[in-house]
């Protein structure tokens, strides 16, 4: 039986707008990602997806609720325990170039991700080439800077960096939305292959229900900071229950 990797329970987050008015970005949200599972979080802009990602990665704290990763509540721990937990959770961002230091080559950035687990520079060099090969890039790319490669190539390098420490969970925050359709398909295929080969879990955050339907086992549909529908992705696509989900599907079908 699969065990939970990530458990979100009753997450609430309120922000204060200009003028003093408050609004709930997340409202009593609960979700779970099981070991080896790919879970989609889908909804339009403003539904709370980005706020949720920022809470999971501890960029901000929730007003209430818990974020348990491999049984540890990330909201309450600090210091070395927190750093250790986040070695097993990595994130792939929407804009791959902006996630890299432009002053470093792709190889140097991947090498920095390896330093906590691999002390020898020779071993790191070999591992960098191995990771680049995993994501379909040859060793020459280690010497390239982010601005010298295409968006798809840069995202492949970002994936190589993300899997360097063999994490248990990858959070993909609109990880393909900045890519053209053909490159998007290649990156999705790559993520799927890595999942099959490693058993890694994914939390796949997207506004694109069609993309989620091709990749995720289960899906949570967000609207106004709440989960309005959840279940096996195929069931949600074929038999949506909520009007908002039907609206998302209709927007995909009419594009």
C-alpha positions, 0 to 999 in steps of 0.5 A: 500500500502506498504511503503519503509523501506530502500531506496538506491538511486544512491550509488557510492563507489570508493576505491584506490587499492595498487599502486594508481589505483582506482576502483568502488565497487558500481556504481550508485546503487539504490534499495528499500525494502518495509515494510514486504518484503524480498529482495535478493541481489545476485552476485558473489564475488567482485560484491559489496554485502559486500560494500553495506552492510557496507554502509547500516550499516554505517561502511563506507560512500558512495562517493555519494547517499543516504541511507534512512531508514524509511524516515531518511537519514543515511548518514547525521545524527549523534549522538542519531538520528543515534543510534536510527535509528540503533535500528530498523536495525540489521544484521546477519553475515556469521560467527555466532561465530565471531559475539559474544564476546567469553568471554560472554555467549549467554544469556549475549550477548542477554541480552546486546542487550536488555539493551537499551529497558529493564532495569530490569535484571529479565525482561531481563532474562525472555525475553532471555528465551523467545527469545531462545524459539522463535528460537528453543533453550531451556533455557540451551543455555543462559549459553553456550559460543559461542564455546560450541554450533554448528554453527547452534545453534550459528546462532539461538542465533544470530537471537535471539539477532538480533530480541531482540529490535523488529527491522523493518529490518534484514540484512542477509549477507551470513547468512547461507553460513557457515552452512551445507545444512540441517542446512541452510534449518532449519535457512531459515525456522526459518527466514521465520516463524519470518517474518510471525509472526512479519512482519519484512523486510529482505535484504538477501545478498547471492551469492546463487541464488537458496537459494535466489529463495526459500526465497525472494520476489524480487531480485537485481542481481549485477555485477561489482557494478551495478544492472544488473537485478531486479524484482520479484524473480520468474520472474528472475529465470524463465525468466532471461534477462541478460547473467550474470543472466543466468550464475548464474543460469547455475552454480546452475544447474550444481552443 
